[in-house]
Amino acid sequence: MKKKPKKQALEQIASDSDEHFAYIAGYTEGGAPYGVTWEEMGADELGSGVRKLYKYGKIYSGADPQLQEEDIFKIIIPLTQQATQQATQQATPQAVRTNMILEFCRTPKNREEIQTFLGLKDREYFRSEILNPLLEQGLLHPTIPGKLTSPKQKYYSADTKLKEGD
């Protein structure tokens, strides 16, 4: 199967390149690279983003992307443990906050008490972004299920057993 010229050029770029050279043919005795520059390679013809794919792929995922030209052109960006760990760290503060609320609500608390505990002032934000999702997920329960807007309404965590009169 004969390779297309563009595919060969992309493979050369992937094999040995840097910010100045699209293809490094070798190194001088002093260690300086020589080869085909990006301009000589015609990076504009290949797409000016090829260099950036390699540059930012390495930064964000820790590995070079894989370029595949078949019926369609594919770019595969491998995920590393570092990228996965960053996503986990971003999700953690929300999980910590949820656990704090559930622990705080082992005894029933009203909306204002929970909001104050979290240091939040905006009632609508608290209701829409924090309270309602916890109720929908079944993590918090209302003490008066039939009257969610009651001024006497309190909320307790799912694993708490209510005593009569709460």
C-alpha positions as CSV (number, residue, x, y, z in Angstrom):
1,M,0.0,0.0,0.0
2,K,1.5,3.3,-1.1
3,K,1.6,6.1,1.5
4,K,0.3,9.5,0.5
5,P,2.9,12.3,0.6
6,K,1.0,14.2,3.3
7,K,0.9,11.2,5.5
8,Q,4.6,10.6,5.1
9,A,5.2,14.2,6.1
10,L,3.1,13.9,9.2
11,E,4.9,10.7,10.2
12,Q,8.2,12.6,9.8
13,I,7.0,15.4,11.9
14,A,6.0,13.0,14.6
15,S,9.3,11.1,14.6
16,D,11.8,13.8,15.4
17,S,11.0,17.5,15.5
18,D,11.2,20.6,17.6
19,E,10.0,24.2,17.5
20,H,12.5,25.1,14.6
21,F,12.7,21.9,12.6
22,A,9.8,19.8,11.2
23,Y,12.2,17.0,10.6
24,I,15.6,16.6,12.4
25,A,17.9,14.7,10.1
26,G,20.8,14.6,12.5
27,Y,23.0,16.6,14.9
28,T,26.3,18.3,14.4
29,E,29.3,17.3,16.5
30,G,28.5,20.3,18.7
31,G,24.9,19.0,19.3
32,A,23.1,21.5,17.0
33,P,20.2,19.9,15.0
34,Y,20.0,20.1,11.3
35,G,17.2,19.1,8.9
36,V,14.1,20.5,7.3
37,T,12.6,23.6,8.9
38,W,8.8,24.1,9.4
39,E,8.8,26.7,6.6
40,E,10.7,24.4,4.2
41,M,8.3,21.6,5.0
42,G,5.4,23.8,4.1
43,A,3.6,23.6,7.4
44,D,0.9,25.9,6.0
45,E,0.1,23.3,3.4
46,L,-0.2,20.6,6.1
47,G,-2.2,22.9,8.3
48,S,-0.6,25.5,10.6
49,G,-2.0,23.7,13.7
50,V,0.2,20.6,13.4
51,R,3.1,22.2,15.4
52,K,0.6,23.4,18.0
53,L,-1.0,19.9,18.2
54,Y,2.3,18.5,19.3
55,K,3.3,21.4,21.5
56,Y,0.0,21.5,23.4
57,G,-0.7,17.8,23.3
58,K,2.5,17.3,25.2
59,I,1.6,20.0,27.7
60,Y,-1.9,19.0,28.4
61,S,-1.8,15.2,28.2
62,G,1.9,14.5,28.7
63,A,2.3,12.6,25.4
64,D,2.4,13.3,21.7
65,P,-0.9,13.1,19.8
66,Q,-1.3,10.4,17.2
67,L,-2.3,11.6,13.7
68,Q,-4.1,9.1,11.4
69,E,-5.0,9.9,7.9
70,E,-7.3,7.2,6.4
71,D,-10.8,7.8,5.1
72,I,-11.0,10.5,7.6
73,F,-8.3,12.4,9.5
74,K,-8.1,11.5,13.2
75,I,-6.2,13.0,16.0
76,I,-5.8,10.8,19.1
77,I,-4.8,12.5,22.3
78,P,-3.7,9.9,24.9
79,L,-4.8,10.5,28.4
80,T,-2.2,10.0,31.1
81,Q,-2.5,9.5,34.8
82,Q,-1.7,13.3,35.2
83,A,-4.6,14.4,33.1
84,T,-7.0,12.0,34.9
85,Q,-5.7,13.2,38.3
86,Q,-6.4,16.8,37.3
87,A,-10.0,16.0,36.5
88,T,-10.4,14.2,39.8
89,Q,-8.9,17.1,41.7
90,Q,-11.4,19.5,40.0
91,A,-14.4,17.3,41.1
92,T,-13.2,16.9,44.6
93,P,-14.3,20.3,46.1
94,Q,-17.9,19.6,45.2
95,A,-17.8,16.2,46.7
96,V,-16.2,17.6,49.9
97,R,-19.0,20.2,50.1
98,T,-21.7,17.6,49.7
99,N,-20.2,15.5,52.4
100,M,-20.0,18.5,54.7
101,I,-23.7,19.3,54.1
102,L,-24.7,15.6,54.7
103,E,-22.7,15.5,58.0
104,F,-24.1,18.9,59.1
105,C,-27.7,17.7,58.4
106,R,-27.5,14.6,60.5
107,T,-29.9,16.6,62.7
108,P,-32.6,18.5,60.6
109,K,-31.6,22.0,59.6
110,N,-33.5,24.7,57.8
111,R,-32.4,26.4,54.6
112,E,-30.9,29.4,56.3
113,E,-28.9,27.3,58.7
114,I,-27.3,25.2,55.9
115,Q,-26.7,28.3,53.8
116,T,-25.0,30.1,56.8
117,F,-22.9,26.9,57.4
118,L,-21.6,27.1,53.8
119,G,-21.1,30.9,54.0
120,L,-23.4,31.6,51.1
121,K,-25.6,34.7,50.9
122,D,-27.5,34.2,47.6
123,R,-30.7,32.2,48.4
124,E,-31.6,31.4,44.7
125,Y,-28.1,30.1,44.0
126,F,-28.2,27.9,47.1
127,R,-31.6,26.5,46.2
128,S,-30.9,25.9,42.5
129,E,-27.3,24.7,42.6
130,I,-27.0,23.0,45.9
131,L,-30.3,22.2,47.7
132,N,-32.4,21.1,44.8
133,P,-29.7,18.7,43.4
134,L,-29.2,17.1,46.8
135,L,-33.0,16.6,47.1
136,E,-33.3,15.2,43.6
137,Q,-30.4,12.8,44.2
138,G,-32.1,11.6,47.4
139,L,-29.2,12.7,49.6
140,L,-31.3,15.2,51.6
141,H,-34.9,14.8,52.6
142,P,-37.5,17.4,53.7
143,T,-39.1,17.0,57.1
144,I,-42.4,18.2,55.6
145,P,-42.5,16.5,52.2
146,G,-46.0,17.8,51.3
147,K,-45.0,21.5,51.9
148,L,-41.6,22.2,50.4
149,T,-42.0,26.0,50.8
150,S,-43.1,25.9,54.4
151,P,-41.2,28.3,56.7
152,K,-40.9,25.4,59.1
153,Q,-39.2,23.2,56.5
154,K,-36.0,21.5,57.5
155,Y,-33.7,19.0,55.7
156,Y,-31.9,16.0,56.9
157,S,-29.4,13.6,55.4
158,A,-30.6,10.4,53.9
159,D,-29.0,8.1,56.5
160,T,-30.6,10.0,59.4
161,K,-33.6,8.5,61.2
162,L,-36.1,11.2,62.3
163,K,-37.6,11.1,65.8
164,E,-41.3,11.9,66.3
165,G,-41.8,15.7,66.4
166,D,-38.9,16.7,64.1
